[in-house]
Amino acid sequence: MKLLKVRKIDRDFGIRHGCQPPNRLLNELPLGVDRLYQISQAHSDNRLMALFLYHFRRLEFGFGPRRNIFYPLLGDGIFTQDGAAWRHSRDLLKPQFARNYYRDLDVFREHVDNLISCISLDRKPVDLQPLFFRFTLDTTTALLFGESVYSLKTGDTKGEKTFDEAFNIAQEYLVKRYRLLDLYFLIGGRAFTNACASVHKFVDEITARGLQTLADTTHEKPDCYLFLDVVAQNSRDRIAL
């Protein structure tokens, strides 16, 4: 009875506000038994991802106001796109996460060594949060752009510290905006705008450095998949990159 009441409340709410019914997978048997059997068979054949992708492409689930909420910080990318644009961005990123690409973990070795060298051996308390942040920054820039910013080696540089603080501020604002959904525009202001601008400036500098490396004719082309290289082949727009 409680479930029926909840459904009636949802239905009445949708009628009052002109909402369309959500997309649903139609089952042929009661309680979705046929769907459970289909999933079980796909699991046995090691094709679960193919099954989910098939259904995902058949149905379009919109993200509502999420794009407008995240756009000031994340721009037009995989976290804010929908439909065909999202699938295109996903296809570009997919090789970056291929299992064979990380099978020897050599790409992380140098940065793990740099992380360990930053930890004091005198048994004093160590704040690991900023070190892990730099480790993530170093490995991410190496994987996506082919060149690391080596923030673990350079320490508290002004640009990296500004990016750290600005990114945290922008994230806090995004969380508040997301909680309000359609009223997201009530959360913003100069602090949010300046934080997003600082993040964009830092990323733009890294992107420019990566593009310069790719354009250098004397630089030996890497034998691994570089995200920036592939994206640059599709667009030279700095904002899009």
N, C-alpha and C positions, 0 to 999 in steps of 0.2 A: 504493500500500500504506500509506503514511504517513497519508493522508487517512482510509482505512478504519479504521486503528488509532485515530486521534483520535476518530472517530465512535463507535467501540466503547467507548472510555473515557468519553465523554460519556454514552452510553446507560446504561452500568453505574452511573455516578455518579447519574444520574437515578433509576434503579431503587432504589438503596440509600437515597436520601433522599426517595423518594416524589414526585419532580418530574413534572409534566405536560409533555407535549411542547409546544414553542413553536408559536405561530401561524405559519403559512406560507402564502404565495401559491401556489396550485396551478397548475402549468403543464400545458398540453395537449400540447406538443411537447417532445422531449428538449432538454436544456441551456437551457431557457427561451427558445427561439427565438421562440415566439409572443409572449412578454412583450417581447422586444426589438423585434419588429415593431410591437406596440401602442404602445410608447413612441416609436418613430420616427414613426409616423403622428400621434400626439398632438403631437409637436414640430412637425411640418409644418403642423398646423392651429392652432398657438399655443394649445393647451389642455393643456399638461403639468400645470399646477397642478390643473386639474379632474380629471385622471386620477389623480394621486397622492392627492387628497382623497377620491376615490371609494373607493380601496383602503384608505385610512386609516380611513374610517368603517366599512368592512366588518370590519376586524380591530381588536381591542382589545389593545394592548400595555401591560401594566402597568409601573409604574415601581419595583416592589419597595419597599424601605424608604426610597426617596428622600424621600418626603413627611415621614416622621418625622425624617430627618436634617436637612432644611432648615427644618422648621417653626419652630423657636425663633427664627430670624432673619426668615424670609420670610413666615411665617404661612400663611393659607389663600388662596393666589393662583395665578396661572397657572404659576408655577414648581413648585408642589407639588400641583396638582390633576391629575385624570385623568378620562378619559371625558367625560360630558356637561358636568360642571362646567368642565373645561378648555376645551371647545369654546365654552361661554358666555363665558368670560373672553377667549378669543381673538377672538370676534365683537365684544366691546366695544373691544378694542385695535386691531382691524384698520383702522378708519378713520384712526387716528392715524398710520399708516404709508402712507397712500395717496399715490401719486406726486404728484397734483395739489395736495396740501396743502403740499408743500415746493417747488413749482415756481419760486417767486420768491426763496426763501431769506431773505425779510425777517425771518422769525422768529429767524434766527441773527445777523443783521447787528449788532444792538446789542451782543450778547454777544461777538462777535468783536472789535468795537471796544474793548470793555472789557478783553478779553484782551490785545490789542496794547498798550494803554495801561499795562499792568502790567509790560511787558518794558522793561528799562532800555536806553537808547540809548548808554551809555558803553562798550559792548563788554565789559562784565564778564560772567563766567559767570552764567547764569540757570537756576535749578531749575524746569523746566517741569512737573514732575509735580504739585505742588500747584495750579499755575495751571490745568492741564487738568482736574484734579478739580473745581475751582470752576466752570470753564466748563461741564463736564458737569452739575453741580448746577444752575447757573443756567438752562441751556437745558431741562433735564428738567422742572424745576418750572414753567417758563413754558409748556411744551407740555402738560403733564398737568393743571396747576391754573389756568392762565390768568394767573398772576402769578409772576414770578421772585423768588428770595430775594436776588439781586444780591450774591452773596458776593465776586465780583471787585471790586466797588466798596467793600464794607465791610471787606475785608481779613480778617485772622485774628481773627474773632470767636470768643468762647468756645464758643458752641453749635456753630458749623461745625467748629471744631477738634476738639471732643469727638466729633462725629459721624464725622469723618474717621478718628480713631484707633480709635473703637469699631467702625466698619464693617470696618476692616482686621483687627482682632483677631477679630471674628466670622467673617470669611471664612476666616482661617487655621484656625479650629476646624472649620468646615464641610468644608474639604478633608480634614482628618484623619479626621473622622467618615465621610466618603464612602468613604475608602480601606478602612475597616473594614466597610462595608456592614452586615450583620446585627448586628455587634458595635459599632455606632455609639455605643451608650449608654455605652461605656467612656470616651468622650471628652466632657468637659464641665467642670463645676465653676463656681466663683463668677465667675472672670474672664470665661468665656463668657456666663454669665447676665447679668452687669452690662453687657457690651458690647451684647448684644441689647436690653436695657432702654434703653440710651442711644440706640441707633438708633431704636427705636420712639418714644421721647420726641420726638426731633427731627422724625421724619416726622409724628407726631401734631400737632405745632405747625404745620407747613406745611399739613397737611390742614385743620386748624381755620381757618387764615387763608384758605385757598381757599374753604371752605364759607361763611365770613363774606362774602367778596366776592360769591359767587353769591347769597347771601340779601339783599344790599344792594339795596333797591328803586331806589336812585338810580344804581346802577351799570349802565351800558349793556351789554346782553347781547352777547357776542362773536359775530361771524359765522363763527367757525371752530369746529371740533370740539374740545370740551374733555372729556378723559377723566373728570375728577372730576365734571363736571356730569352725564354719562350714568350713571356709577356711582351717584351720589347719588339719581338717579331710581329706581334699583332697590333701594337700601338706604340707610338713614340710620344704620346701625350704625357707630359710629366705629371699632371694631376691624376690621370687614370692610373699611371704606374704607382 
